[in-house]
Amino acid sequence: MIEINAGISSTGSRFGCSRLKTDVLDSVPDMIVIEFAVNDYGTGDSMYIRDCMEGLVRQCLAYKNDVPVLLLFMSKGDGSNVQDLHADVGRYYNLPMISYRDAIWPLVERNWAMFDTFFHDDPHPNDNGHFLCGYLLYSFLKNALWSKDDAEQVMAPYRYSDLYQYAGIATSADTVVRITGSGWDAVVDKNDRVGARSSIDGARLILKGNFRELGLGLHMQPSDNSSIHVIVDAGIADSTINDYYVFEYTKFVRLVVSDSTLPHTAEIVHQGGKPFVIDYILYAKKP
Protein backbone atom coordinates (compact mmCIF):
# COMPACT_ATOMS: atom_id res chain seq x y z
CA MET A 1 0.00 0.00 0.00
CA ILE A 2 1.23 3.49 -0.88
CA GLU A 3 0.02 6.44 1.18
CA ILE A 4 0.01 9.98 -0.22
CA ASN A 5 0.13 12.42 2.70
CA ALA A 6 -0.81 15.70 1.03
CA GLY A 7 -1.38 17.60 4.26
CA ILE A 8 0.29 20.98 4.77
CA SER A 9 0.47 22.30 8.31
CA SER A 10 -1.89 25.11 9.34
CA THR A 11 -3.75 25.23 6.01
CA GLY A 12 -7.43 24.65 5.34
CA SER A 13 -9.70 23.28 2.65
CA ARG A 14 -9.60 26.44 0.48
CA PHE A 15 -5.90 25.90 -0.19
CA GLY A 16 -6.66 22.21 -0.59
CA CYS A 17 -9.09 23.00 -3.40
CA SER A 18 -6.34 24.75 -5.37
CA ARG A 19 -3.73 22.01 -4.97
CA LEU A 20 -5.88 18.85 -4.96
CA LYS A 21 -5.19 17.96 -8.59
CA THR A 22 -1.40 18.27 -8.46
CA ASP A 23 -0.89 17.02 -4.91
CA VAL A 24 -3.37 14.10 -4.92
CA LEU A 25 -5.30 13.34 -8.11
CA ASP A 26 -2.29 13.34 -10.42
CA SER A 27 -0.92 10.42 -8.36
CA VAL A 28 -3.98 8.33 -9.38
CA PRO A 29 -5.29 7.36 -5.91
CA ASP A 30 -7.56 4.36 -5.31
CA MET A 31 -9.23 5.99 -2.30
CA ILE A 32 -9.35 9.57 -1.01
CA VAL A 33 -9.66 10.65 2.63
CA ILE A 34 -10.45 14.34 3.24
CA GLU A 35 -9.78 15.90 6.66
CA PHE A 36 -9.98 19.63 7.39
CA ALA A 37 -12.35 19.64 10.37
CA VAL A 38 -9.73 21.24 12.65
CA ASN A 39 -7.86 23.53 10.26
CA ASP A 40 -11.09 24.96 8.79
CA TYR A 41 -12.12 26.08 12.28
CA GLY A 42 -12.13 29.89 12.37
CA THR A 43 -11.29 30.35 8.68
CA GLY A 44 -14.60 31.98 7.74
CA ASP A 45 -18.36 31.85 8.04
CA SER A 46 -20.36 28.64 7.76
CA MET A 47 -21.21 29.15 4.08
CA TYR A 48 -17.57 29.69 3.10
CA ILE A 49 -16.52 26.52 4.93
CA ARG A 50 -19.27 24.50 3.25
CA ASP A 51 -18.39 26.00 -0.15
CA CYS A 52 -14.73 24.96 0.19
CA MET A 53 -15.57 21.44 1.31
CA GLU A 54 -18.07 21.05 -1.52
CA GLY A 55 -15.39 22.16 -3.97
CA LEU A 56 -13.02 19.47 -2.70
CA VAL A 57 -15.69 16.79 -2.82
CA ARG A 58 -16.84 17.71 -6.32
CA GLN A 59 -13.29 17.62 -7.65
CA CYS A 60 -12.83 14.15 -6.14
CA LEU A 61 -16.12 12.83 -7.53
CA ALA A 62 -15.34 14.26 -10.96
CA TYR A 63 -11.93 12.52 -10.93
CA LYS A 64 -13.23 8.93 -11.08
CA ASN A 65 -16.64 7.69 -10.06
CA ASP A 66 -15.26 4.37 -8.81
CA VAL A 67 -12.74 5.91 -6.38
CA PRO A 68 -14.32 6.13 -2.89
CA VAL A 69 -14.18 9.45 -1.06
CA LEU A 70 -14.32 9.48 2.75
CA LEU A 71 -14.55 12.39 5.19
CA LEU A 72 -12.59 12.25 8.46
CA PHE A 73 -13.17 14.65 11.35
CA MET A 74 -10.35 15.27 13.82
CA SER A 75 -10.61 17.44 16.96
CA LYS A 76 -9.12 20.42 18.70
CA GLY A 77 -8.05 20.04 22.31
CA ASP A 78 -11.35 21.41 23.59
CA GLY A 79 -13.44 19.15 21.37
CA SER A 80 -14.28 21.81 18.81
CA ASN A 81 -14.12 21.44 15.03
CA VAL A 82 -16.35 22.15 12.01
CA GLN A 83 -17.52 18.60 11.40
CA ASP A 84 -21.20 19.63 11.41
CA LEU A 85 -20.56 21.91 8.42
CA HIS A 86 -18.49 19.33 6.57
CA ALA A 87 -21.06 16.65 7.36
CA ASP A 88 -23.75 18.73 5.64
CA VAL A 89 -21.75 18.31 2.44
CA GLY A 90 -20.97 14.65 3.12
CA ARG A 91 -24.63 13.74 3.64
CA TYR A 92 -25.69 15.51 0.47
CA TYR A 93 -23.18 13.51 -1.61
CA ASN A 94 -23.80 10.29 0.32
CA LEU A 95 -20.19 10.01 1.54
CA PRO A 96 -19.01 7.83 4.42
CA MET A 97 -17.85 9.89 7.40
CA ILE A 98 -15.73 9.00 10.43
CA SER A 99 -15.52 11.25 13.49
CA TYR A 100 -12.39 10.82 15.59
CA ARG A 101 -13.76 13.72 17.63
CA ASP A 102 -16.94 11.81 18.55
CA ALA A 103 -14.86 8.77 19.50
CA ILE A 104 -12.59 10.52 22.01
CA TRP A 105 -14.29 13.66 23.24
CA PRO A 106 -17.02 12.08 25.42
CA LEU A 107 -14.25 10.24 27.28
CA VAL A 108 -12.17 13.39 27.85
CA GLU A 109 -15.20 15.55 28.68
CA ARG A 110 -16.37 13.11 31.38
CA ASN A 111 -12.83 12.69 32.75
CA TRP A 112 -12.86 9.03 31.80
CA ALA A 113 -9.66 9.75 29.92
CA MET A 114 -7.05 12.44 30.47
CA PHE A 115 -6.24 15.06 27.86
CA ASP A 116 -2.81 13.52 27.29
CA THR A 117 -4.36 10.11 26.68
CA PHE A 118 -4.96 11.17 23.09
CA PHE A 119 -3.28 14.57 22.63
CA HIS A 120 0.40 15.46 22.35
CA ASP A 121 -0.64 19.11 22.43
CA ASP A 122 -3.60 21.12 21.18
CA PRO A 123 -4.69 19.99 18.59
CA HIS A 124 -2.10 17.34 17.65
CA PRO A 125 -2.72 13.69 18.58
CA ASN A 126 -0.06 11.63 20.34
CA ASP A 127 0.78 8.03 19.42
CA ASN A 128 -2.43 6.78 21.07
CA GLY A 129 -4.47 9.31 19.14
CA HIS A 130 -2.88 8.36 15.83
CA PHE A 131 -3.36 4.67 16.61
CA LEU A 132 -7.05 5.22 17.35
CA CYS A 133 -7.52 7.26 14.17
CA GLY A 134 -5.88 4.50 12.14
CA TYR A 135 -8.04 1.88 13.84
CA LEU A 136 -11.23 3.81 13.00
CA LEU A 137 -10.21 3.94 9.34
CA TYR A 138 -9.19 0.27 9.34
CA SER A 139 -12.47 -0.80 10.97
CA PHE A 140 -14.51 1.14 8.46
CA LEU A 141 -12.66 -0.33 5.49
CA LYS A 142 -12.88 -3.86 6.87
CA ASN A 143 -16.61 -3.53 7.44
CA ALA A 144 -17.11 -1.95 4.03
CA LEU A 145 -15.55 -4.99 2.35
CA TRP A 146 -18.21 -7.21 3.93
CA SER A 147 -21.07 -4.79 3.52
CA LYS A 148 -23.72 -5.25 0.87
CA ASP A 149 -24.35 -1.52 0.81
CA ASP A 150 -23.39 -0.48 -2.71
CA ALA A 151 -24.67 3.08 -2.40
CA GLU A 152 -23.07 5.07 -5.19
CA GLN A 153 -21.21 8.32 -4.65
CA VAL A 154 -22.67 10.48 -7.37
CA MET A 155 -21.96 13.96 -8.70
CA ALA A 156 -25.26 15.56 -7.80
CA PRO A 157 -26.00 19.18 -8.76
CA TYR A 158 -24.10 21.43 -6.37
CA ARG A 159 -25.90 22.35 -3.16
CA TYR A 160 -23.96 25.34 -1.85
CA SER A 161 -21.54 26.44 -4.57
CA ASP A 162 -19.57 25.09 -7.51
CA LEU A 163 -16.99 27.89 -7.15
CA TYR A 164 -14.16 25.81 -5.68
CA GLN A 165 -14.67 22.89 -8.01
CA TYR A 166 -12.72 25.09 -10.40
CA ALA A 167 -10.04 26.37 -8.02
CA GLY A 168 -6.49 26.93 -9.22
CA ILE A 169 -3.17 28.31 -8.11
CA ALA A 170 -0.90 30.63 -10.08
CA THR A 171 2.20 29.08 -11.63
CA SER A 172 4.93 30.52 -13.81
CA ALA A 173 3.06 29.24 -16.87
CA ASP A 174 -0.36 30.42 -15.67
CA THR A 175 -2.66 32.28 -18.04
CA VAL A 176 -5.57 33.03 -15.69
CA VAL A 177 -3.82 35.64 -13.52
CA ARG A 178 -1.53 38.15 -15.24
CA ILE A 179 1.14 39.51 -12.89
CA THR A 180 2.92 42.80 -13.51
CA GLY A 181 4.45 45.60 -11.42
CA SER A 182 7.74 46.85 -10.08
CA GLY A 183 9.73 46.37 -6.88
CA TRP A 184 8.48 42.82 -6.28
CA ASP A 185 10.57 39.73 -7.02
CA ALA A 186 8.96 36.49 -8.14
CA VAL A 187 9.26 33.58 -5.70
CA VAL A 188 8.72 30.17 -7.31
CA ASP A 189 8.48 27.00 -5.20
CA LYS A 190 9.42 23.43 -6.17
CA ASN A 191 5.93 22.90 -7.64
CA ASP A 192 6.28 25.97 -9.91
CA ARG A 193 3.79 27.91 -7.77
CA VAL A 194 4.39 31.63 -7.96
CA GLY A 195 4.55 34.10 -5.10
CA ALA A 196 6.22 37.48 -4.65
CA ARG A 197 8.58 39.23 -2.25
CA SER A 198 9.34 42.92 -1.67
CA SER A 199 11.43 45.02 0.71
CA ILE A 200 10.82 48.28 -1.14
CA ASP A 201 8.39 50.83 0.26
CA GLY A 202 5.86 51.69 -2.44
CA ALA A 203 6.56 48.66 -4.61
CA ARG A 204 3.49 47.79 -6.70
CA LEU A 205 2.18 44.41 -7.75
CA ILE A 206 -0.74 44.23 -10.20
CA LEU A 207 -2.90 41.11 -10.60
CA LYS A 208 -5.36 41.05 -13.49
CA GLY A 209 -7.63 38.42 -14.96
CA ASN A 210 -11.10 37.06 -15.55
CA PHE A 211 -12.01 34.97 -12.51
CA ARG A 212 -14.74 34.49 -9.94
CA GLU A 213 -12.38 34.57 -6.98
CA LEU A 214 -8.88 35.86 -6.30
CA GLY A 215 -6.97 35.30 -3.07
CA LEU A 216 -3.51 35.50 -1.55
CA GLY A 217 -1.54 33.22 0.72
CA LEU A 218 0.40 35.64 2.95
CA HIS A 219 3.59 34.64 4.75
CA MET A 220 2.88 35.55 8.40
CA GLN A 221 5.70 35.89 10.91
CA PRO A 222 6.37 37.07 14.49
CA SER A 223 9.16 39.53 13.61
CA ASP A 224 10.38 41.97 10.90
CA ASN A 225 6.79 42.93 10.26
CA SER A 226 5.49 44.85 7.31
CA SER A 227 2.18 45.45 5.50
CA ILE A 228 0.50 45.81 2.12
CA HIS A 229 -2.23 48.15 0.90
CA VAL A 230 -4.67 46.33 -1.40
CA ILE A 231 -7.05 48.09 -3.78
CA VAL A 232 -9.44 45.97 -5.85
CA ASP A 233 -11.18 47.21 -9.00
CA ALA A 234 -10.26 50.87 -8.38
CA GLY A 235 -11.78 50.95 -4.92
CA ILE A 236 -14.55 48.34 -4.63
CA ALA A 237 -12.34 46.94 -1.87
CA ASP A 238 -9.60 48.86 -0.06
CA SER A 239 -7.69 47.42 2.89
CA THR A 240 -4.35 47.27 4.65
CA ILE A 241 -3.02 43.87 5.71
CA ASN A 242 -0.02 43.24 7.96
CA ASP A 243 2.03 40.06 8.21
CA TYR A 244 2.23 39.73 12.00
CA TYR A 245 1.32 36.51 13.79
CA VAL A 246 2.62 34.66 16.85
CA PHE A 247 4.19 31.93 14.70
CA GLU A 248 5.23 31.55 11.08
CA TYR A 249 2.52 30.24 8.75
CA THR A 250 0.55 31.07 5.60
CA LYS A 251 -2.66 33.05 6.03
CA PHE A 252 -5.17 33.03 3.18
CA VAL A 253 -7.25 36.11 2.36
CA ARG A 254 -9.83 36.62 -0.38
CA LEU A 255 -9.58 39.79 -2.46
CA VAL A 256 -12.35 39.16 -5.01
CA VAL A 257 -15.48 37.00 -4.82
CA SER A 258 -18.00 37.22 -7.68
CA ASP A 259 -20.98 35.26 -8.97
CA SER A 260 -19.65 35.42 -12.52
CA THR A 261 -16.32 35.48 -14.32
CA LEU A 262 -15.50 39.15 -14.90
CA PRO A 263 -12.34 41.18 -15.45
CA HIS A 264 -10.77 42.19 -12.13
CA THR A 265 -7.69 44.13 -11.09
CA ALA A 266 -5.99 43.99 -7.69
CA GLU A 267 -3.24 46.51 -6.92
CA ILE A 268 -0.93 45.58 -4.03
CA VAL A 269 1.37 48.26 -2.61
CA HIS A 270 4.11 47.32 -0.16
CA GLN A 271 4.33 49.58 2.89
CA GLY A 272 7.59 49.77 4.82
CA GLY A 273 11.16 48.68 4.17
CA LYS A 274 10.97 45.25 5.78
CA PRO A 275 10.26 42.12 3.72
CA PHE A 276 6.69 41.18 2.85
CA VAL A 277 6.15 37.80 1.22
CA ILE A 278 3.17 36.47 -0.71
CA ASP A 279 3.49 32.68 -0.76
CA TYR A 280 0.66 31.89 -3.18
CA ILE A 281 -1.88 33.47 -5.52
CA LEU A 282 -5.15 31.52 -5.60
CA TYR A 283 -8.08 31.84 -7.94
CA ALA A 284 -11.31 30.16 -9.03
CA LYS A 285 -12.53 30.21 -12.60
CA LYS A 286 -14.96 27.88 -14.32
CA PRO A 287 -13.53 26.62 -17.64
C-alpha positions as CSV (number, residue, x, y, z in Angstrom):
1,M,0.0,0.0,0.0
2,I,1.2,3.5,-0.9
3,E,0.0,6.4,1.2
4,I,0.0,10.0,-0.2
5,N,0.1,12.4,2.7
6,A,-0.8,15.7,1.0
7,G,-1.4,17.6,4.3
8,I,0.3,21.0,4.8
9,S,0.5,22.3,8.3
10,S,-1.9,25.1,9.3
11,T,-3.8,25.2,6.0
12,G,-7.4,24.7,5.3
13,S,-9.7,23.3,2.7
14,R,-9.6,26.4,0.5
15,F,-5.9,25.9,-0.2
16,G,-6.7,22.2,-0.6
17,C,-9.1,23.0,-3.4
18,S,-6.3,24.7,-5.4
19,R,-3.7,22.0,-5.0
20,L,-5.9,18.8,-5.0
21,K,-5.2,18.0,-8.6
22,T,-1.4,18.3,-8.5
23,D,-0.9,17.0,-4.9
24,V,-3.4,14.1,-4.9
25,L,-5.3,13.3,-8.1
26,D,-2.3,13.3,-10.4
27,S,-0.9,10.4,-8.4
28,V,-4.0,8.3,-9.4
29,P,-5.3,7.4,-5.9
30,D,-7.6,4.4,-5.3
31,M,-9.2,6.0,-2.3
32,I,-9.3,9.6,-1.0
33,V,-9.7,10.7,2.6
34,I,-10.4,14.3,3.2
35,E,-9.8,15.9,6.7
36,F,-10.0,19.6,7.4
37,A,-12.3,19.6,10.4
38,V,-9.7,21.2,12.6
39,N,-7.9,23.5,10.3
40,D,-11.1,25.0,8.8
41,Y,-12.1,26.1,12.3
42,G,-12.1,29.9,12.4
43,T,-11.3,30.3,8.7
44,G,-14.6,32.0,7.7
45,D,-18.4,31.9,8.0
46,S,-20.4,28.6,7.8
47,M,-21.2,29.1,4.1
48,Y,-17.6,29.7,3.1
49,I,-16.5,26.5,4.9
50,R,-19.3,24.5,3.2
51,D,-18.4,26.0,-0.1
52,C,-14.7,25.0,0.2
53,M,-15.6,21.4,1.3
54,E,-18.1,21.1,-1.5
55,G,-15.4,22.2,-4.0
56,L,-13.0,19.5,-2.7
57,V,-15.7,16.8,-2.8
58,R,-16.8,17.7,-6.3
59,Q,-13.3,17.6,-7.6
60,C,-12.8,14.1,-6.1
61,L,-16.1,12.8,-7.5
62,A,-15.3,14.3,-11.0
63,Y,-11.9,12.5,-10.9
64,K,-13.2,8.9,-11.1
65,N,-16.6,7.7,-10.1
66,D,-15.3,4.4,-8.8
67,V,-12.7,5.9,-6.4
68,P,-14.3,6.1,-2.9
69,V,-14.2,9.5,-1.1
70,L,-14.3,9.5,2.7
71,L,-14.6,12.4,5.2
72,L,-12.6,12.2,8.5
73,F,-13.2,14.7,11.3
74,M,-10.3,15.3,13.8
75,S,-10.6,17.4,17.0
76,K,-9.1,20.4,18.7
77,G,-8.0,20.0,22.3
78,D,-11.4,21.4,23.6
79,G,-13.4,19.1,21.4
80,S,-14.3,21.8,18.8
81,N,-14.1,21.4,15.0
82,V,-16.4,22.1,12.0
83,Q,-17.5,18.6,11.4
84,D,-21.2,19.6,11.4
85,L,-20.6,21.9,8.4
86,H,-18.5,19.3,6.6
87,A,-21.1,16.6,7.4
88,D,-23.7,18.7,5.6
89,V,-21.8,18.3,2.4
90,G,-21.0,14.6,3.1
91,R,-24.6,13.7,3.6
92,Y,-25.7,15.5,0.5
93,Y,-23.2,13.5,-1.6
94,N,-23.8,10.3,0.3
95,L,-20.2,10.0,1.5
96,P,-19.0,7.8,4.4
97,M,-17.8,9.9,7.4
98,I,-15.7,9.0,10.4
99,S,-15.5,11.2,13.5
100,Y,-12.4,10.8,15.6
101,R,-13.8,13.7,17.6
102,D,-16.9,11.8,18.6
103,A,-14.9,8.8,19.5
104,I,-12.6,10.5,22.0
105,W,-14.3,13.7,23.2
106,P,-17.0,12.1,25.4
107,L,-14.2,10.2,27.3
108,V,-12.2,13.4,27.8
109,E,-15.2,15.6,28.7
110,R,-16.4,13.1,31.4
111,N,-12.8,12.7,32.7
112,W,-12.9,9.0,31.8
113,A,-9.7,9.8,29.9
114,M,-7.0,12.4,30.5
115,F,-6.2,15.1,27.9
116,D,-2.8,13.5,27.3
117,T,-4.4,10.1,26.7
118,F,-5.0,11.2,23.1
119,F,-3.3,14.6,22.6
120,H,0.4,15.5,22.4
121,D,-0.6,19.1,22.4
122,D,-3.6,21.1,21.2
123,P,-4.7,20.0,18.6
124,H,-2.1,17.3,17.7
125,P,-2.7,13.7,18.6
126,N,-0.1,11.6,20.3
127,D,0.8,8.0,19.4
128,N,-2.4,6.8,21.1
129,G,-4.5,9.3,19.1
130,H,-2.9,8.4,15.8
131,F,-3.4,4.7,16.6
132,L,-7.1,5.2,17.3
133,C,-7.5,7.3,14.2
134,G,-5.9,4.5,12.1
135,Y,-8.0,1.9,13.8
136,L,-11.2,3.8,13.0
137,L,-10.2,3.9,9.3
138,Y,-9.2,0.3,9.3
139,S,-12.5,-0.8,11.0
140,F,-14.5,1.1,8.5
141,L,-12.7,-0.3,5.5
142,K,-12.9,-3.9,6.9
143,N,-16.6,-3.5,7.4
144,A,-17.1,-1.9,4.0
145,L,-15.6,-5.0,2.4
146,W,-18.2,-7.2,3.9
147,S,-21.1,-4.8,3.5
148,K,-23.7,-5.3,0.9
149,D,-24.4,-1.5,0.8
150,D,-23.4,-0.5,-2.7
151,A,-24.7,3.1,-2.4
152,E,-23.1,5.1,-5.2
153,Q,-21.2,8.3,-4.6
154,V,-22.7,10.5,-7.4
155,M,-22.0,14.0,-8.7
156,A,-25.3,15.6,-7.8
157,P,-26.0,19.2,-8.8
158,Y,-24.1,21.4,-6.4
159,R,-25.9,22.4,-3.2
160,Y,-24.0,25.3,-1.8
161,S,-21.5,26.4,-4.6
162,D,-19.6,25.1,-7.5
163,L,-17.0,27.9,-7.1
164,Y,-14.2,25.8,-5.7
165,Q,-14.7,22.9,-8.0
166,Y,-12.7,25.1,-10.4
167,A,-10.0,26.4,-8.0
168,G,-6.5,26.9,-9.2
169,I,-3.2,28.3,-8.1
170,A,-0.9,30.6,-10.1
171,T,2.2,29.1,-11.6
172,S,4.9,30.5,-13.8
173,A,3.1,29.2,-16.9
174,D,-0.4,30.4,-15.7
175,T,-2.7,32.3,-18.0
176,V,-5.6,33.0,-15.7
177,V,-3.8,35.6,-13.5
178,R,-1.5,38.2,-15.2
179,I,1.1,39.5,-12.9
180,T,2.9,42.8,-13.5
181,G,4.4,45.6,-11.4
182,S,7.7,46.8,-10.1
183,G,9.7,46.4,-6.9
184,W,8.5,42.8,-6.3
185,D,10.6,39.7,-7.0
186,A,9.0,36.5,-8.1
187,V,9.3,33.6,-5.7
188,V,8.7,30.2,-7.3
189,D,8.5,27.0,-5.2
190,K,9.4,23.4,-6.2
191,N,5.9,22.9,-7.6
192,D,6.3,26.0,-9.9
193,R,3.8,27.9,-7.8
194,V,4.4,31.6,-8.0
195,G,4.6,34.1,-5.1
196,A,6.2,37.5,-4.7
197,R,8.6,39.2,-2.2
198,S,9.3,42.9,-1.7
199,S,11.4,45.0,0.7
200,I,10.8,48.3,-1.1
201,D,8.4,50.8,0.3
202,G,5.9,51.7,-2.4
203,A,6.6,48.7,-4.6
204,R,3.5,47.8,-6.7
205,L,2.2,44.4,-7.7
206,I,-0.7,44.2,-10.2
207,L,-2.9,41.1,-10.6
208,K,-5.4,41.1,-13.5
209,G,-7.6,38.4,-15.0
210,N,-11.1,37.1,-15.6
211,F,-12.0,35.0,-12.5
212,R,-14.7,34.5,-9.9
213,E,-12.4,34.6,-7.0
214,L,-8.9,35.9,-6.3
215,G,-7.0,35.3,-3.1
216,L,-3.5,35.5,-1.5
217,G,-1.5,33.2,0.7
218,L,0.4,35.6,2.9
219,H,3.6,34.6,4.8
220,M,2.9,35.5,8.4
221,Q,5.7,35.9,10.9
222,P,6.4,37.1,14.5
223,S,9.2,39.5,13.6
224,D,10.4,42.0,10.9
225,N,6.8,42.9,10.3
226,S,5.5,44.9,7.3
227,S,2.2,45.4,5.5
228,I,0.5,45.8,2.1
229,H,-2.2,48.1,0.9
230,V,-4.7,46.3,-1.4
231,I,-7.0,48.1,-3.8
232,V,-9.4,46.0,-5.9
233,D,-11.2,47.2,-9.0
234,A,-10.3,50.9,-8.4
235,G,-11.8,50.9,-4.9
236,I,-14.5,48.3,-4.6
237,A,-12.3,46.9,-1.9
238,D,-9.6,48.9,-0.1
239,S,-7.7,47.4,2.9
240,T,-4.3,47.3,4.7
241,I,-3.0,43.9,5.7
242,N,0.0,43.2,8.0
243,D,2.0,40.1,8.2
244,Y,2.2,39.7,12.0
245,Y,1.3,36.5,13.8
246,V,2.6,34.7,16.8
247,F,4.2,31.9,14.7
248,E,5.2,31.5,11.1
249,Y,2.5,30.2,8.8
250,T,0.5,31.1,5.6
251,K,-2.7,33.0,6.0
252,F,-5.2,33.0,3.2
253,V,-7.3,36.1,2.4
254,R,-9.8,36.6,-0.4
255,L,-9.6,39.8,-2.5
256,V,-12.3,39.2,-5.0
257,V,-15.5,37.0,-4.8
258,S,-18.0,37.2,-7.7
259,D,-21.0,35.3,-9.0
260,S,-19.7,35.4,-12.5
261,T,-16.3,35.5,-14.3
262,L,-15.5,39.1,-14.9
263,P,-12.3,41.2,-15.5
264,H,-10.8,42.2,-12.1
265,T,-7.7,44.1,-11.1
266,A,-6.0,44.0,-7.7
267,E,-3.2,46.5,-6.9
268,I,-0.9,45.6,-4.0
269,V,1.4,48.3,-2.6
270,H,4.1,47.3,-0.2
271,Q,4.3,49.6,2.9
272,G,7.6,49.8,4.8
273,G,11.2,48.7,4.2
274,K,11.0,45.2,5.8
275,P,10.3,42.1,3.7
276,F,6.7,41.2,2.8
277,V,6.2,37.8,1.2
278,I,3.2,36.5,-0.7
279,D,3.5,32.7,-0.8
280,Y,0.7,31.9,-3.2
281,I,-1.9,33.5,-5.5
282,L,-5.2,31.5,-5.6
283,Y,-8.1,31.8,-7.9
284,A,-11.3,30.2,-9.0
285,K,-12.5,30.2,-12.6
286,K,-15.0,27.9,-14.3
287,P,-13.5,26.6,-17.6
